[in-house]
């Protein structure tokens, strides 16, 4: 073989090895979510992943897996803790049984507007981050859902009318509401909701207008009561070991993208809430505020749930609530 051919082969081998080294240096993460691709939380996640890849110049690529395709909603957090996934998004209150602080944003009527919810997050963020840190997770950001209301297949004049409903429960608070009003709790996560509605497994639930639209809830139910009971949040976190293994410049890229995603997520929630309500109405649902009797009954339930939460959360929970009330 001639010298020139050997040189070309040598250059080709060097290029191949350089490309292989570069690809091995790139880090691949998966980020499971329980929500459909069209949901604004997932759209925000997708933009977050794109921002990280761009800022890290391709050193970190995050692939978002929506619709509970990789892990079911209750399993996502554990998957990230054990390293089966490097990052994840969950509804924070799903894990209230692990630590009461994860349920602070679903204490009824504590924070019912986006401004109040943002203050509650500011008051509780450090405590939530510490709780996740103790579980091997690093908090990145949180984004809210629209205020929670009640969907049913019938008119509700008072909480007594909720007796006997097949009530979708997805966290401690919604299960407790079923208990207090005499409804039958059925544990259904977001990805399973359309099927549960279509088959009549549930005929009443408290959730956001966003989830109502995602599940085309008007195909099964008829009424929506805008109770604005609470504003739950999704938290997005990473496995601490995976994060600490990143180059410092890539860590900065992740944190900067997370900060931008949090700001964008709160803006998206506020912008989309009115549109979701309009979609419910345009698809034939009866949409309105609860009457006085229903509202008063829900307020009494809210007071009981607040007592329940404070009894579990103890001094730490009381300190967070005190900080919130002073804002």
C-alpha positions as CSV (number, residue, x, y, z in Angstrom):
1,X,0.0,0.0,0.0
2,X,1.4,3.4,-0.9
3,X,2.4,6.1,1.6
4,X,-0.4,8.4,0.5
5,X,-3.0,5.6,1.0
6,X,-1.6,4.8,4.5
7,X,-1.8,8.5,5.4
8,X,-5.5,8.6,4.2
9,X,-6.3,5.5,6.3
10,X,-4.5,7.0,9.3
11,X,-6.5,10.2,9.0
12,X,-9.8,8.3,8.6
13,X,-9.0,6.2,11.7
14,X,-8.2,9.3,13.7
15,X,-11.5,11.0,12.6
16,X,-13.4,7.8,13.5
17,X,-11.8,7.7,16.9
18,X,-12.4,11.3,17.5
19,X,-16.1,11.0,16.6
20,X,-16.4,7.9,18.8
21,X,-14.8,9.7,21.7
22,X,-17.2,12.7,21.2
23,X,-20.2,10.5,21.1
24,X,-19.1,8.7,24.2
25,X,-18.6,12.0,26.0
26,X,-22.1,13.1,25.3
27,X,-24.5,12.2,28.1
28,X,-28.0,10.9,27.4
29,X,-30.8,11.3,30.0
30,X,-34.4,10.2,29.9
31,X,-37.2,12.3,31.6
32,X,-40.6,10.5,32.0
33,X,-43.8,12.5,32.4
34,X,-47.4,11.2,32.9
35,X,-49.0,13.8,30.7
36,X,-49.8,13.8,26.9
37,X,-47.6,15.6,24.4
38,X,-50.1,18.4,23.8
39,X,-50.2,19.3,27.5
40,X,-48.4,22.6,28.3
41,X,-46.3,20.9,31.1
42,X,-44.9,18.5,28.5
43,X,-44.4,21.2,26.0
44,X,-42.5,23.1,28.6
45,X,-40.4,20.1,29.4
46,X,-39.6,19.7,25.7
47,X,-38.4,23.3,25.5
48,X,-36.3,22.7,28.7
49,X,-34.6,19.7,27.1
50,X,-33.9,21.7,23.9
51,X,-32.5,24.6,25.9
52,X,-30.2,22.2,27.9
53,X,-28.9,20.6,24.7
54,X,-28.3,23.9,23.0
55,X,-26.6,25.5,26.1
56,X,-24.4,22.4,26.7
57,X,-23.5,22.3,23.0
58,X,-24.9,18.8,22.8
59,X,-23.0,17.4,25.8
60,X,-26.3,16.6,27.5
61,X,-29.3,15.3,25.6
62,X,-32.5,14.8,27.5
63,X,-35.3,12.8,25.9
64,X,-38.8,13.4,27.3
65,X,-41.1,10.4,27.4
66,X,-44.8,11.7,27.8
67,X,-48.1,9.9,28.5
68,X,-46.7,7.6,31.2
69,X,-45.1,5.6,28.4
70,X,-41.9,4.8,30.4
71,X,-43.2,4.7,33.9
72,X,-46.7,5.2,35.4
73,X,-47.1,8.5,37.4
74,X,-46.7,7.0,40.9
75,X,-43.5,5.2,39.8
76,X,-41.6,8.1,38.2
77,X,-40.1,9.4,41.4
78,X,-38.8,6.0,42.5
79,X,-37.4,5.4,39.0
80,X,-35.3,8.6,39.3
81,X,-34.2,7.8,42.8
82,X,-32.9,4.4,41.7
83,X,-31.3,5.7,38.5
84,X,-33.7,4.0,36.1
85,X,-34.3,7.5,34.8
86,X,-32.1,10.5,35.3
87,X,-34.8,13.1,35.6
88,X,-38.6,13.1,36.0
89,X,-41.7,15.2,36.4
90,X,-44.4,14.3,39.0
91,X,-47.5,15.9,40.6
92,X,-46.0,16.8,43.9
93,X,-49.0,15.8,46.0
94,X,-48.8,12.2,44.7
95,X,-46.1,11.7,47.3
96,X,-47.7,13.3,50.3
97,X,-47.7,10.0,52.2
98,X,-43.9,10.1,52.1
99,X,-43.7,13.6,53.5
100,X,-46.6,16.0,54.3
101,X,-44.7,18.9,52.8
102,X,-45.3,17.4,49.3
103,X,-49.1,18.0,50.0
104,X,-48.9,21.6,51.0
105,X,-50.2,22.9,47.6
106,X,-53.4,20.8,47.8
107,X,-54.5,22.1,51.2
108,X,-58.0,23.4,50.1
109,X,-58.5,27.1,49.8
110,X,-55.0,27.9,51.1
111,X,-53.8,29.3,47.8
112,X,-56.5,29.8,45.1
113,X,-54.9,32.3,42.7
114,X,-51.7,32.1,40.8
115,X,-50.3,35.0,42.8
116,X,-51.1,33.2,46.1
117,X,-49.7,29.9,44.7
118,X,-46.5,31.5,43.7
119,X,-46.1,32.9,47.3
120,X,-46.9,29.5,48.7
121,X,-44.2,28.0,46.5
122,X,-41.7,30.7,47.6
123,X,-42.5,29.8,51.2
124,X,-42.2,26.1,50.8
125,X,-39.6,25.6,48.1
126,X,-36.6,25.3,50.4
127,X,-38.4,22.7,52.6
128,X,-39.5,20.7,49.5
129,X,-36.0,20.8,48.1
130,X,-34.5,19.6,51.4
131,X,-37.0,16.7,51.5
132,X,-36.1,15.7,47.9
133,X,-32.4,16.0,48.7
134,X,-32.8,13.6,51.5
135,X,-34.2,11.1,49.0
136,X,-31.3,11.5,46.6
137,X,-33.0,14.0,44.3
138,X,-32.2,17.5,43.3
139,X,-35.1,19.9,42.7
140,X,-35.0,21.8,39.4
141,X,-38.3,23.7,39.2
142,X,-42.0,23.6,39.7
143,X,-44.9,24.7,37.5
144,X,-48.6,25.0,38.4
145,X,-51.8,23.5,37.1
146,X,-55.0,25.7,36.7
147,X,-57.2,25.9,39.8
148,X,-59.0,22.8,40.7
149,X,-62.8,22.4,40.1
150,X,-65.4,19.6,40.2
151,X,-66.6,17.7,37.2
152,X,-69.7,15.6,37.4
153,X,-72.5,14.0,35.4
154,X,-75.2,15.8,37.3
155,X,-76.0,19.1,39.0
156,X,-74.5,19.7,42.5
157,X,-76.6,21.9,44.8
158,X,-74.6,20.9,47.9
159,X,-72.0,18.5,49.1
160,X,-74.8,16.1,49.9
161,X,-75.2,15.6,46.2
162,X,-71.7,14.2,46.0
163,X,-72.8,11.2,48.1
164,X,-72.4,8.0,46.1
165,X,-70.3,9.4,43.3
166,X,-67.6,7.2,41.8
167,X,-65.0,9.7,42.7
168,X,-61.5,9.8,41.1
169,X,-58.8,9.9,43.8
170,X,-55.2,10.6,42.9
171,X,-53.7,11.8,46.2
172,X,-54.4,12.0,49.9
173,X,-56.6,15.1,49.7
174,X,-58.9,13.8,47.0
175,X,-59.3,10.5,48.8
176,X,-60.2,12.3,52.0
177,X,-62.8,14.4,50.2
178,X,-64.5,11.2,49.0
179,X,-64.5,9.9,52.5
180,X,-66.1,13.1,53.9
181,X,-68.9,13.4,51.3
182,X,-69.7,9.7,51.1
183,X,-68.4,9.2,47.6
184,X,-66.6,6.0,46.4
185,X,-62.9,6.7,45.8
186,X,-61.3,5.1,42.7
187,X,-57.6,5.6,42.2
188,X,-57.0,6.8,38.7
189,X,-53.9,8.5,37.3
190,X,-54.0,11.1,34.5
191,X,-53.0,8.7,31.7
192,X,-55.8,6.3,32.7
193,X,-58.5,8.9,33.0
194,X,-60.0,8.9,29.5
195,X,-60.6,5.2,29.7
196,X,-62.0,5.4,33.2
197,X,-64.4,8.1,32.1
198,X,-65.5,6.3,28.9
199,X,-66.2,3.1,30.8
200,X,-68.1,4.8,33.7
201,X,-65.5,3.8,36.3
202,X,-65.6,7.4,37.5
203,X,-68.5,9.9,37.3
204,X,-67.1,12.6,39.5
205,X,-63.7,14.2,40.1
206,X,-61.8,17.2,41.2
207,X,-59.1,18.3,38.8
208,X,-58.0,21.2,36.6
209,X,-59.7,22.4,33.4
210,X,-56.4,21.4,31.7
211,X,-56.9,17.7,32.6
212,X,-60.6,18.1,31.5
213,X,-59.5,19.2,28.1
214,X,-56.7,16.6,27.8
215,X,-59.2,13.8,28.5
216,X,-62.1,15.3,26.4
217,X,-64.1,15.0,29.6
218,X,-67.2,16.5,27.9
219,X,-67.7,13.1,26.1
220,X,-68.6,11.6,29.5
221,X,-69.5,14.3,32.0
222,X,-71.7,17.4,31.8
223,X,-71.0,19.9,34.6
224,X,-67.9,21.8,35.8
225,X,-67.9,23.7,39.0
226,X,-65.1,26.3,39.2
227,X,-64.4,25.9,42.9
228,X,-60.8,27.0,42.7
229,X,-60.0,24.7,45.6
230,X,-56.3,24.6,45.1
231,X,-53.5,25.0,42.6
232,X,-51.4,21.9,42.5
233,X,-47.9,21.8,41.1
234,X,-45.6,19.5,39.2
235,X,-42.1,19.3,40.4
236,X,-39.2,18.4,38.1
237,X,-36.1,16.9,39.6
238,X,-33.0,14.9,38.8
239,X,-31.1,12.1,40.3
240,X,-28.4,13.8,42.5
241,X,-25.6,11.5,41.5
242,X,-26.4,11.9,37.8
243,X,-26.4,15.7,38.2
244,X,-23.1,15.7,40.2
245,X,-21.5,13.6,37.5
246,X,-22.0,16.4,34.9
247,X,-19.3,18.8,34.0
248,X,-19.8,22.1,36.0
249,X,-20.6,24.0,32.8
250,X,-23.3,21.5,31.9
251,X,-24.7,21.7,35.4
252,X,-25.0,25.5,34.9
253,X,-26.8,24.9,31.6
254,X,-29.3,22.6,33.3
255,X,-30.0,25.1,36.2
256,X,-30.3,28.0,33.8
257,X,-32.7,26.1,31.6
258,X,-34.7,25.1,34.7
259,X,-35.0,28.7,35.9
260,X,-36.3,29.7,32.4
261,X,-38.7,26.7,32.4
262,X,-40.2,27.6,35.8
263,X,-40.9,31.2,34.7
264,X,-42.3,30.0,31.4
265,X,-44.4,27.3,33.1
266,X,-46.1,29.8,35.4
267,X,-46.9,32.1,32.5
268,X,-48.3,29.3,30.4
269,X,-50.6,28.1,33.2
270,X,-52.1,31.6,33.6
271,X,-52.4,32.1,29.9
272,X,-54.0,28.8,29.2
273,X,-56.5,28.6,32.0
274,X,-59.1,30.9,30.4
275,X,-58.7,29.0,27.1
276,X,-59.4,25.7,28.8
277,X,-62.6,27.0,30.3
278,X,-63.7,28.2,26.9
279,X,-63.0,24.8,25.4
280,X,-65.2,23.1,28.1
281,X,-68.0,25.5,27.3
282,X,-67.7,25.2,23.6
283,X,-68.0,21.5,23.9
284,X,-71.3,21.7,25.7
285,X,-70.4,21.6,29.3
286,X,-72.3,23.6,31.9
287,X,-69.6,25.7,33.5
288,X,-69.9,28.0,36.5
289,X,-69.1,28.9,40.0
290,X,-70.5,26.7,42.9
291,X,-73.7,27.9,44.6
292,X,-73.5,29.2,48.1
293,X,-74.6,25.9,49.7
294,X,-72.0,23.9,47.8
295,X,-69.3,26.5,48.4
296,X,-70.0,26.6,52.1
297,X,-69.9,22.8,52.3
298,X,-66.6,22.7,50.5
299,X,-65.2,25.3,52.8
300,X,-66.0,23.2,55.8
301,X,-64.3,20.2,54.2
302,X,-61.3,22.5,53.5
303,X,-61.1,23.4,57.1
304,X,-61.0,19.7,58.1
305,X,-58.4,18.9,55.5
306,X,-56.2,21.8,56.7
307,X,-56.4,20.4,60.3
308,X,-55.5,17.0,59.0
309,X,-52.5,18.3,57.1
310,X,-51.2,20.4,60.0
311,X,-51.5,17.5,62.4
312,X,-49.2,15.5,60.0
313,X,-46.8,18.3,59.1
314,X,-46.1,19.4,62.6
315,X,-43.8,22.3,63.4
316,X,-42.2,22.2,59.9
317,X,-45.5,22.6,58.2
318,X,-46.7,25.3,60.6
319,X,-43.5,27.3,59.9
320,X,-44.0,27.2,56.2
321,X,-47.6,28.3,56.6
322,X,-46.6,31.1,58.9
323,X,-44.0,32.3,56.3
324,X,-46.6,32.2,53.6
325,X,-49.1,34.2,55.6
326,X,-46.6,36.9,56.2
327,X,-45.9,37.4,52.5
